[in-house]
Amino acid sequence: MITGHGEYGLALRALRGGAYDFIQKPIDRDDFVASLDCALRAHALNRRVRDRQIALERCASELECIVEKLAAREEP
């Protein structure tokens, strides 16, 4: 979040609301670029975590099916 008002309460609400950073004007170019890089990296990591969670859920579902089939074979 970029703002001209550096209020603590506003910063806290923004960060709790999902902002990656709280940048006050006037904007320092290097700080902005570093913050943007951090936000992009965090977004990419969150996407990887979500993708892997989906893959794990799919594997768990497949394993459950296999266990059910094996259990059905063992029943007389």
Steps between C-alpha positions, in 0.01 A plus 500: 500500500626846411377797696578858588377438854739304721252415771575193709136386508467529123821301447383230738161467332660489154749228595236295681276542196755339269734780391856379449653826619413850610687769307477868587537785254735631381591161361863393501558315173733236646264428790208473258685260270609287798144492634359409159757222460407364842129510416556318171708232670239455773224470240700239307568301818133512598407371157751214528365408843142501367598288197682249718208484742271414209744233381523351851123489530481322164761245611317442829178440310670252268653318798160478667359339185784249491452410867126454446561272200754292694264473795217388268721224355573361846132473597354150442 
